[in-house]
Amino acid sequence: MTTGTKSQEELQAERKAEFIAARNVYIVIILSFVMVCTIAVIATTQMEAQKTGFRPIQTQRPMSFIDKTYMYPDKKSK
């Protein structure tokens, strides 16, 4: 008559299989994250090279008293 208990070797084999499965899941998650970051960096770099990426706002009046960064270019100074 056999009992329902598992031997020590079977338990160790199950633990090892669970460890390998968990490790593989972590590797897939980390590689997916790295791939998404790489694609984002490449896309951003290409957009910046083609000047289609970030476009700053432009205003007619300064944002503050000393910051005139986002104003339209002065036509008189040209």
C-alpha positions in Angstrom: 0.0 0.0 0.0 1.4 3.4 -1.0 1.0 6.5 1.1 0.1 10.0 -0.1 3.2 11.6 1.2 6.0 12.7 -1.1 9.5 11.7 -0.7 12.3 14.1 0.2 13.6 14.0 -3.4 10.2 14.8 -4.9 9.8 17.8 -2.6 13.3 19.1 -3.5 12.5 18.6 -7.2 9.3 20.6 -6.8 11.1 23.4 -4.9 13.7 23.6 -7.6 11.1 23.7 -10.3 9.3 26.5 -8.5 12.5 28.4 -8.0 13.3 28.1 -11.7 9.8 29.3 -12.7 10.0 32.3 -10.4 13.5 33.2 -11.7 12.3 33.0 -15.3 9.3 35.3 -14.5 11.6 37.8 -12.9 13.9 37.7 -15.9 11.0 38.2 -18.3 9.7 41.2 -16.3 13.2 42.8 -16.1 13.9 42.3 -19.8 10.5 43.7 -20.7 11.2 46.8 -18.6 14.6 47.3 -20.2 13.2 46.8 -23.7 10.5 49.4 -23.1 13.1 51.9 -21.7 15.3 51.3 -24.7 12.5 51.8 -27.2 11.5 55.1 -25.3 15.1 56.4 -25.4 15.5 55.5 -29.1 12.2 57.1 -30.1 12.9 60.2 -28.1 16.4 60.6 -29.6 15.0 60.2 -33.1 12.2 62.7 -32.5 14.7 65.2 -31.1 17.0 64.7 -34.1 14.1 65.4 -36.5 12.9 68.4 -34.4 9.5 66.8 -33.9 9.8 66.2 -30.2 9.5 68.8 -27.5 8.1 72.1 -28.6 8.1 74.8 -26.0 5.2 77.2 -25.6 5.7 80.7 -26.9 4.1 83.8 -25.3 3.9 87.4 -26.1 4.6 88.5 -22.5 7.3 87.1 -20.2 6.5 84.4 -17.7 8.0 86.4 -14.9 9.9 89.7 -14.6 13.3 88.2 -15.4 12.5 85.1 -17.5 11.9 85.8 -21.2 12.7 82.3 -22.3 9.4 81.4 -23.9 8.6 84.7 -25.7 8.3 85.0 -29.4 11.5 86.2 -31.1 11.8 90.0 -31.2 11.3 91.1 -34.8 12.8 94.5 -34.1 16.2 93.1 -33.0 16.7 91.2 -36.3 
